[in-house]
Amino acid sequence: MALPIGHLLVQMGALTEQQRVFILQEQEVTGRPFGELAEQMFGLPQKSIEDAWAQQYAATTRWVDPALELVDPAALALVSRRQAWQFRVLPMRYDGGELMVCTTRNHLVRALNFCTRHVPATCYFVLAEPEALGESLMRHFPIDGMNREMVRELGFGPVGGEVAA
């Protein structure tokens, strides 16, 4: 079972235990999300909250080898080659009305933000090791100069820039 986000933020050194308790007390009164309150009450950077969320999500979601998973061409068609590499996403297939999208733990926040804004489906994420995702991106979304090692990088890489529509 994943730790609550407040515990993760304390473990990461982003909050003290006393700050976590203050946020929980405020959360009981207001019902607002923990991360939002941490930002407002203690100036916690959004990046810290996103990192804790990604750690929490990674502990609860399924890890896959995308090479062994069924990949539907209709799912692949939802993103361009450039978008797949830029956001390190591999739309795999529909599963119970939701689109299964593979990414890495380090790219989870970017993948979520991209899919929420640009993929016309409700998505859920499974995670893969960077090299495994890179191999699948090379197979399904080939671009000259892109290779599996580039999935380890957190930046845009050579296909950078703004999201292609």
N, C-alpha and C positions, 0 to 999 in steps of 0.2 A: 504494500500500500504506500502511496506517495505521501510525503510529508506535506502539511499545509504550507502555503506560500510564506507565511510569517516565520515559521521555523526555518525554512530554506534561506530567507533573507538574513536571519540571525546567523546561521551557519556560514553564510557568505561574508559576514562582517559588514553588511550594508545597514543593518539595524542592531540596536542593543535589545536585550531581552525586555528591559523596561519600556522601550519604545513600542515593541511588539504588543505588550500588554495594554498600553495606552490606546493603540490602534484598535485592538479587539474591543475595548470598552466603548470606544466611539462607534465602532461597527454595530455593536448591540443596539445603540440608540438610533443610529441613522439608517442601518441596513445597506450602506454603501460598500462597494467592493474594497477589499483590503488594500490592494495596490493603489487605488485612487486616494485612499486616506493616507497611505504612507507618503505618497507624493505631496499631498496638500499639507499634512501635519509636520513632516520632517524633511521636505525637500528631496526626497529620494529620487534619483534619476530614473526616468522611464526605462532605460537600458537595464538597470538592476532588476526591476520588476519583470521585464521581459525575459531576462536570463533565468530568474527563479521560476517563472512560468514554464519556460522551455525545459528546465530540469525536471519539474513536476510532471509535465506531459510525457517526457521521455521515459519516466519511470512507470508510466501506466499504459502506454501504447504498445503496439506490436512492432517488433523489429523484423525486417524481412531481408531476403536476398532478392532484389528485383529481377535477377536473371531467372529465378525459379518461379516467378509469379506470372499468372495470366495477364497479358496486357492487351486491351481492346483498342484497335485502331481508332474507333470513335472517341475514346477518351483522349488519346494522343492528339487528335485534331483540335482539341480545345485550347492548346497553346502553340505558339510558334517555336521554331528551333531556338531563336534568340531568347525568348522568354524562358524556355526550359533551362537553358544554361545560365542565364542571368540570375534567375531566382532558385536554381537548383531544384526544380520540380519535375516529377515524372507522373503525369496522370495515368493511372493504371487501368481502372475499370469501375463500373458502377456496381455498388454493393448495397442492396436494399434501398435504392433511391438516392444514395449518397455516392459521391465520387471519391474513390480511394486515391490519394496522392502520396507519392513517396518523396521524401527529402532526407536531409541529415539533421541531427540534433542541432548543430551549429547554424543551420540555415532555416530552422523551423519558424522563427518569428518573421523573417522576410517572406518565406513561402506562404505563411498564413496571410500576411498583409496583402501580398499579390493576389492570391486566390480569392480572397474576400472581395477584392475590388474588380477583378478581371475575368474570373472564371464563372460562367453562367450555371453554376451547380453548387449545391451544398457539399462541402468537402470535409473529409476527415483525413488525418495524416498517419502514415506508418513511416517508420524510420529505417534507414539503411546506413551501413558504413560508407564513408565517402568514396572509396575506390569502387565499391559495388554499384553505387548510384552512378558514378562516372562512367563505368563500363556500359551501363544501360542507356545513359544519355548518348554515348558515342554510337550505340547501335540504333536507337530510335530517332535521335535528333543530331545526325552528324553535321559538324561544322569544321572546316579546315582549321587546323591549329588548336582545336579544343581536345583535351585528353582527360583521362580519369583523375590525374593528379590535381587538376584545376578545381575539382569539387572540394578539395580541402581548403582552398582559399576562401576567405570571407568577403573579399571585395567583388567587384563586378567582373574582373578579368577582361580579356580582350573584346568581349561583346557588351561592354558597359554602356552607360548612358541611361537615359530614361526608358521606361517600359514602352515596348512597341505595342501599338494597339492591334 
